[in-house]
Amino acid sequence: MVARIIPVEPFDLVIFGGTGDLARRKILPGLYRRLADGQMPPEARVIGAARSEMDDEGFRKLTRESLEEFMPASALDKERVEEFLSLLSYVQVDAKGDGGWAELKEHIRPDVVHAFYFSVAPSLFGPIAERLKDHGIADDNARIVVEKPFGHDLASAKALNQSLACHFDETQIYRIDHYLGKETVQNLMAVRFGNMLFEPLWNSQYVDHIQITVAETVGVGGRGEYYDRSGAMRDMVQNHLLQLLCLIAMEPPSRYDPDAVRDEKLKVIRALEPVRPDDLVRGQYREGPDGPSYLEDVGDPRSRTECFIAMRMSVSNWRWAGTPFYIRTGKRLKARASEIAIVFKDAPHSIFDVPQGRHSNVLTIRLQPNEGMQMTVTIKEPGPGGMRLIDVPLDMSFAEALGEQAADIPDAYERLIMDVIRGNQTLFMRGDEVEAAWAWTDPVIADWEARGHVPSPYEQGSSGPDDALMLLHRDGRRWREIRP
């Protein structure tokens, strides 16, 4: 199997915050890979823009160091690296003033696609958008890419959307959520809508429940001050996990088209039931062998911000009535793993001498690590001695199925940036989607704040608080084991 590389048109990409951590870790290495694979044309130009005093050579030196630090040496070809560096330039820009904007305009070619990546704090989105238009840098065909967080609550999300809408049309705004760029997430849509095998079973009649887990082994680390103002609900659930839930629960769109797909995702968010207090568990990790406690990491012994959250959610529509969605995410857990598990109901009647509920079909979509899909089916255990049933996996690990090609699967950021250049918004969040997500999230947060809820402590290297286990036990179910 050979992947088809379809080159994009020549483009100018301006990275605001071009010297920052995201640019160094993800954006610049991702662009290099796209050039090395032949997708990014040699006529493309990448312009770093930031307040740091630097010239073109300084930016190229920073980029070279970033490639060497964040990419394996085997992926770096000397000639390709030099070719990539030759496409780079740098402009010192004052995001809130007028300095540097005239110089930036001189770098933008009028006859190519031009995109502007806002890899900066959300407070700078509006000022940068305003100056791009006031200085005649961005025209009606320009595209802007904005990073999360898309607001801190519904009011700030609306204000942010309005600020961008003053200068750019919704068709020009690309709100990036890197989870949607993962290969397996897109394969979820292919499995659902490209195969008759699953779609007829994808409803409450056949699905018992669905689990979504995003577990991390790291703590909040150097992000303590930021994270303590956000928490797992705002940092992960409101965007990443809610987007995964939408892709699982949405109705088939009329076509694979940006607005058709996002219309269906929006319907799911609007169909979410409010979360009851006893359907939600929040937690903070204790001090352990791998590091200090959450309270020590954030420097606030009285913090009530959660770094773990688990909840039972319900989608009120005909397809999913009565089928619970269990989601959980947390830090300092036993393994780094992200997966979606669709657990199907038992056969209505067992002809074998085994208790009901002992065997279930489970479709597991692994997002990280070891991207792939696995279907658990029940078979007869080999050998004599009667009919003994066991569950075995039908496994499609991308690394095994695709061989060396799996190592070349583009990173989520690579794929999404190329979609920006193509003008394809399918994997990007629309403004009304963001606001609907906050409209569901805000009351959940307001409720626990009004009750003065204190997160439950849990051991580092565990699966989270014991209360989270009980969330499923009381329904006669169990969380899947968190494993790498």
N, C-alpha and C positions, 0 to 999 in steps of 0.2 A: 504494500500500500504506500503510495507516494502522495504527500500533501501537495496541493496546488497552491502556488504562491502567486497571487494576483496583485501586481503593482498598483499603487495609488498614483494619483496625479501629482505633479510637482506642487510643493506647498511652502509657505512660510509659517513656522510655528514659533510664537513668542511665549516663553515660559516666565511668567511673573513669579518671583521667588526662585529664580534659576540657580541660586547658590544654596538653597535650602536642602533640608534632609530628604524630602520626598523626591525632589529633582535628582539628587545624587544617588539615592537608593534605587529608584524605580524608573523615573521618566527618561533620564539620559541613557542608562544601560538598555532600557527597552527600545529606544530609538536606534541605538547601535545595532541591536539584534535584528531589527526590521531592515536596516540597511544591509547587514551581512547576509540576510536571507533573500535579498533582492526585492523586497516589497516597498521599501522606501527608495525613491529614485535619487540618483546622484544630483539632480537639479534642485532638490529640497534644501531649505535653509532653516536652521534652528537658532533663534536669538534668545539669549539669556537676558533677563531684565530684573534688576534688584537695586537696592539702595547702596550696596557695597561698592566701594571704589575699586574698579578693576577694568582691565582692557581685554581685548580679544584673546591675547596670548594667556593671560591669567585665567580666563574662563576655560580655555582649552586645557590648561594644566590641571585645573580643578576637575574637569571631566575625565581626563586620563586617569587621575588618581581614583576617581569614583569607579571607573570601569575595572581597574585593577583590584579595588577593595570589594566590590559587590558582584563581580562575575568570576567564574572559574577561569583559570589561566588557559585551559583548553578551548574556551570559547572566544578567545581574543586572537585575531589574526593581525599581525603587524601592519600589513598594507591596508586592511580594512579599517583599522583603528585610525591610521593617518588620514584616510579618505573621510571618515566620519568627522574627525576633528577639523578638517578643512571646511566643513559645512557650518561651523559654529561661529557666532559672533556675540558680542556683549554690549549692552547699553545700560549705563547707570541712570535709573529713573526714580523720581520722587513720586510715590503713589498718591500722595495727598497734595502735591504742589505741581508746579509747571516744569520743573527741571527734568530734562532728558527726553521729553515727549517729541520735540521737533527732530532730535537725532534718531529716535525710534522710527518715526515716520519715514525717514530716508532709507531705512532698511527694508521696508515693506514694498514688495513688487505688486503692481496693480493687476498683472495678468495671470496670477496663480491663486490657488486656494490659500486663504490665510485664516489661521486659528490662533486663539489666545488662551493659554492655560493659566488659570488663576490658582497657583499653588501658594496661596497666601492666607492670612487670617480672614475670616468672613467679613470683618469690619472694613476690609479694604476692597471688597467686591464692588460696592457701589461707586466709590471714588475712581477706581480703575476703569469701570464701565463708562462713567461719565467722561473721563479724559480721553478715552479711545475715540468717542464720538466727537467731543469738542475740538480735538486736534485733527480730525479728519483721517484718522488712522484706520478705523474699522468702517467698512461700508455695509450695505444691506445684505451682502452675501457672507459676511464674516461669521465665524463661530467662536463662542466662548465656552470654556470648560471650567466648571466650578467644583471644588472639592467639598466634601462634608467637613464639618457639620452644616447642614442647611437649616440654621436656626437652632435656638435652645428650647423653644416652645412654639405653639401655634402663632402667637402674636409676632414673634421675631421672624418666623418663617415667612409670614405674609409680608412683613416689612422688607425682607430680603428679596422676595419675588417681585414686589412692587418697584424696588430700587433698580433691579435688573431690567424690568419691563419698561422702565422709562427710556431705556437706550437700545434695547435689543428685543426682537420678536421672540416668542416662545420657540419658534422653529430654529433659532440660532443658539439657544441655551442648552448646554449639555451638562446635566448634573451627574457626576460620575460616582458610581458605587462599584468598587472593584470586584465585589463578589459576583456581580452579574456578568463580568468578563471571564469568569472561570470556565474552562472547557466543559467540566461536568455539569455546571448549571445550565449551559446551553443544550447539553445533551439531554437534560431532563425534558426540555420541550420536544426534542426530536423523539425521545422514547414515548412520550405521551401522545403526540399528535402525528407521528409518522408510522405508528404500528397499531394495527387493529387488535393486537394481543392485549394491550393494557387499557386503552381508553374505555371500552365497555365495562371494565371492572373498577374504574377510577371514581368511585362514589360511595356513599354511606351504606349501600346495600352489601358491598363486598369488603370495604376497608374498615377494620376495627378501630384503628387510631393511627396517628402519624407523630413521629418524634423528630425534632430538629435540634441538633446539638452542635455548639461551637465552643470547644474547650481549649484553654490555653494553659501551658505550664509556667509561663512567666507571670510576674507580678506587675504592678503598675510602674515600677522602676522610676525613671526620671520624669515620667509623665504625671507624677502624683498630684501636683497642684492643679493641672488641667483636669485630670480624671476625676478628682474629688468634686469638681463643679458639674460634672457630667454624670458619671455612673454608668453601669451596664445597660440600664434601660435606654438612656439617650445615646450612648456610644455604640451599642450593638443592636438592641431589639428594634428600636424605632426605624432603623434603616436596613441593615444587613438581614437580620432574621425575618423581618416583616416582608422583605422582598422575596426571600426564599419561600415563605408561606404563600405569597401571592402566586408564584409560578406553579406551585403544587395545586393550589385550590382553584385557579381561574378556569373559566369556561374556554373552550376552543375559540380563538379569534377567527374572524372571517377569512383572514389572510395573514401571512407573516409580514406585517407592516407596522411601523413604529406606533402609530396612534391606535391601530386595531389591538395590538398587544397591550398597550398601556391602558386602554379603555377597560379591558377585562381585569387587569390588575387593580384598577381603581374600584371596580365593583366589589372585589373581595374585601378591600380595606373598609369600604362603607358597610359591608355585611358583618363585620366583626362585632361580636357581643361585648359589652363592657365586662371587664375582668372582676370577679368577686374577690373580696379580701382573702377568703380561705382558698382561693385558687392561685395564689401567688406566694412565692418564697424568695426572700432576699438574704444575701449573706456577705460576710467579710472573712478573709482568710486570717488565721492566727499566725503567730510567730512559729517558725519551723526550721528544720535543718537547711532549707534552701534559702532562707532569708528572713527578714523582719516581717511583722504583721502588716496588714493593710493600714491600720491606724498609724503605725510608725512610718510606713512608706509615704503617707500623705501629710505627716506631721501634725495630725489633729486627733488627739485621743478621744474626742467627743463626736467624731464624724459619724453621720448616719447614712452616708452614701454607700450604695451596694456595688460590689465588684463581682457578685454572682446573682443571677436571677433565674428562676424557673417559674413557669406558669402554665395553666391549662386554659386554652383558648377555644372559642367556638365560632364557626362561620354559619350565620343564619341564612341559608338558602336551601333550595331543594336538593342540590347535589350532596351537601355535607351535613345536613341536619342530623344531630345525634352522634357525629363522629368528632371526638376531641383531638385537638392539636396540642401536643406537649412540646414546649420549647425550653431550652436552658442554655446558658452561656456563663462562663466564669473564668477567673484567673487562678493560677496556682493549683490547677486540678491535676489529676494523675497522668494525663497524656495530652499531647497536642493533637486534636482531632476535630474535624468538621464533617458531619454527615446528616443525611436525611433518610429516615427509615419509614417506609410505608408498610404497615403491618396489616395483612389481610385477615379476614375472619376465618374461623375454623369451618371445615366442611359441616353442613347441617346435620349430618348423621355419619357416625364412624362405624364401618363394618368390621373394624379391627378391634382386638381386645386391648385397647389403650384408652386412658381417660381423655375426655374432651379437653381441649386447651393445651395439650402436651406438644402438639406440632402445629406450626403456623408458617405460611408463606410470607416472606419478608423481602421487599425490594429495597436495597440499601444503595444510596448514591453517596459516594465518598468524595468530598470536596478537597480535603487535604488531611494528611499527606497521602501519597499513593492514589492519585485520582483514579476513579473507576466506578463500576457498578457491580452489584452482586445480588443474585436472586437465590433465596433459600427455598429448596423444595424438599418434600418428604419422599424417601425411597425405602425399599426393603434393605435391611442390613445384609450384606453378602454372607453366605455360608448356610450350613444346614441348621436345623433346630427350630423351625417354625417361622412365623411371620413377625419379625421384629423391625420396627420402623426407626429410621434415623433421619435427621435433617442434614442435607449437604448443600454446599454453595455452588451455584453456576456463576463463576467468577469472570468478570472482564476487567482486569487491571489494565490500564492504558500502557503501563510499562511492559507488561507481558504481551498484550495483544498487538501493540504497535512497534515493539522492539526499540531500535535506536530512534525511530521517529518520535517516540514519546518524549525523549529528551528535548526535542525541538518544538514541543507545544508552546505557543507563545504565552508569556505571562499575561495576566488579566489586563494590566495597564497597556501593554503593547497592542493587544486586540482593540481595546477601547479607543486608544488614540488614533489608530488606523480607521476606526468607524467614524470618528469625528471628521477626519479628512475626507472620507467618502460621503459624509452628510447623512449617515444612518443613525437615527436616534432610538432604535429599538431597545437597546440595552441601557438607556439612560432614563432617569426619573423625570417625569413631567411636573410642572409646578403644582397642579391640583392634586397629584399623587402625594407630594411632600406634605401639603397642607392637610390632606385627609389622614395621613399617618400621624401627624401631630394632634389632630382633633381626636383621634382614638387614644393616643398616648397621654396627653395632658391630664385627663380625669383619673387615670390610673395613678400617676405620680401625685396628684393633688390629694387623692384619697389616703395614701399611706403617710403623706406629710401631715394631713389633718389628724390622723390617728396617732401620730408620734411614733410610728413603727420603727423599731430598732433591728437592723440586720442580724441574722443568726451567725455566730462564729462557726468556722469549719476548719478542719486540719488541712494543711498544705499536702498535696499529693493524694487527696481524696476525690470523691465524686461530688463534693459539695455538702451542704448542711443535711442533717438527717430529715429535716422537715420536707426537703425536696423529694426524698425517697417515698415519704408518706403520701405525697401528692398523687403518685400513681398507685401505691399500695391500696389506698382506700377505694380505688376504682377496679381493684383486682388485676392490676397490670404492674409491670416493672420497667424501669429504665434499662435501656441497653447499656452494656458495659462500655465505658470510655476506654478505647484502646487505640494505639497509634496505627 
